[in-house]
Amino acid sequence: MKGAIFFSGKYGSTEQYANWISEATGLPVFDIKDPNADPSKYEYLILGSSILYFGLSIRKWIKANRSKLENRAKILFSVSGAGPSAKLNRWVAKSLPSELALQMEHVALRGRLDHSKVSWWVRQILWMGSLFNPDAAARKDERYGFDYMDKDSIEPILRLVAQFKQSEVLVE
Ligand SMILES: Cc1cc2nc3c(=O)[nH]c(=O)nc-3n(C[C@H](O)[C@H](O)[C@H](O)COP(=O)(O)O)c2cc1C
């Protein structure tokens, strides 16, 4: 059983997690912008996506490739400022066709926001958003940035991949 990692990110943290998972599992990793990124060649998939503006940045690609994603084991990891929470689950759920969401294990990872790497416009949008954010810690993160990158947090994904690999041995 062959597996692969497909990721969508903008500022490097989702890519960093995808590369850590690849190093730990030996699975190939593809940016979804790569025209060679074809999920139909693999039997199990690890899909990684940043959360931007309360949704998964990979959502359009998932909808466009839906038929290639059905009938395959799937793990989804999200990378966000928010930690695991009901609001994060809502953002993930609304980004996915509900039947597909039921077929995925979701692992929530926390990323990085470096204000010096985003445009002036994005900084203004984040500042505006912070004015309406009822959560004090999230408000501070939006205003000043954060770095929650944590290599150890990929552990649940490595355990799931080990299970896929185990079932591969049992099938053979
Ligand atoms: C424009 C913008 C919008 C964001 N919106 C959210 C959001 O709605 N919820 C959240 O938890 N984090 C949000 N974040 C934080 C990102 O999820 C976080 O920085 C993530 O690590 C980005 O992944 P990337 O480096 O792969 O692009 C946002 C960041 C940016 C720059």
PDBQT file of the ligand as one rigid body, heavy atoms in Angstrom, charges set to zero:
ROOT
HETATM    1  C1  LIG A 201      -4.242  36.088   6.436  1.00  0.00    +0.000 C 
HETATM    2  C2  LIG A 201      -4.229  35.068   7.523  1.00  0.00    +0.000 A 
HETATM    3  C3  LIG A 201      -5.425  34.564   8.024  1.00  0.00    +0.000 A 
HETATM    4  C4  LIG A 201      -5.420  33.620   9.062  1.00  0.00    +0.000 A 
HETATM    5  N1  LIG A 201      -6.603  33.154   9.532  1.00  0.00    +0.000 NA
HETATM    6  C5  LIG A 201      -6.589  32.290  10.576  1.00  0.00    +0.000 A 
HETATM    7  C6  LIG A 201      -7.823  31.823  11.120  1.00  0.00    +0.000 A 
HETATM    8  O1  LIG A 201      -8.916  32.153  10.675  1.00  0.00    +0.000 OA
HETATM    9  N2  LIG A 201      -7.756  30.981  12.195  1.00  0.00    +0.000 N 
HETATM   10  C7  LIG A 201      -6.558  30.584  12.741  1.00  0.00    +0.000 A 
HETATM   11  O2  LIG A 201      -6.573  29.821  13.716  1.00  0.00    +0.000 OA
HETATM   12  N3  LIG A 201      -5.380  30.985  12.220  1.00  0.00    +0.000 NA
HETATM   13  C8  LIG A 201      -5.372  31.826  11.164  1.00  0.00    +0.000 A 
HETATM   14  N4  LIG A 201      -4.189  32.261  10.631  1.00  0.00    +0.000 N 
HETATM   15  C9  LIG A 201      -2.924  31.705  11.149  1.00  0.00    +0.000 C 
HETATM   16  C10 LIG A 201      -2.396  30.605  10.190  1.00  0.00    +0.000 C 
HETATM   17  O3  LIG A 201      -3.254  29.492  10.214  1.00  0.00    +0.000 OA
HETATM   18  C11 LIG A 201      -0.976  30.201  10.619  1.00  0.00    +0.000 C 
HETATM   19  O4  LIG A 201      -0.143  31.326  10.510  1.00  0.00    +0.000 OA
HETATM   20  C12 LIG A 201      -0.437  29.038   9.808  1.00  0.00    +0.000 C 
HETATM   21  O5  LIG A 201       0.746  28.591  10.421  1.00  0.00    +0.000 OA
HETATM   22  C13 LIG A 201      -0.176  29.429   8.361  1.00  0.00    +0.000 C 
HETATM   23  O6  LIG A 201       0.251  28.309   7.637  1.00  0.00    +0.000 OA
HETATM   24  P1  LIG A 201       1.350  28.447   6.460  1.00  0.00    +0.000 P 
HETATM   25  O7  LIG A 201       2.609  28.992   7.099  1.00  0.00    +0.000 OA
HETATM   26  O8  LIG A 201       1.531  27.070   5.949  1.00  0.00    +0.000 OA
HETATM   27  O9  LIG A 201       0.757  29.372   5.433  1.00  0.00    +0.000 OA
HETATM   28  C14 LIG A 201      -4.174  33.181   9.601  1.00  0.00    +0.000 A 
HETATM   29  C15 LIG A 201      -2.973  33.693   9.087  1.00  0.00    +0.000 A 
HETATM   30  C16 LIG A 201      -2.996  34.617   8.058  1.00  0.00    +0.000 A 
HETATM   31  C17 LIG A 201      -1.684  35.147   7.528  1.00  0.00    +0.000 C 
ENDROOT
TORSDOF 0
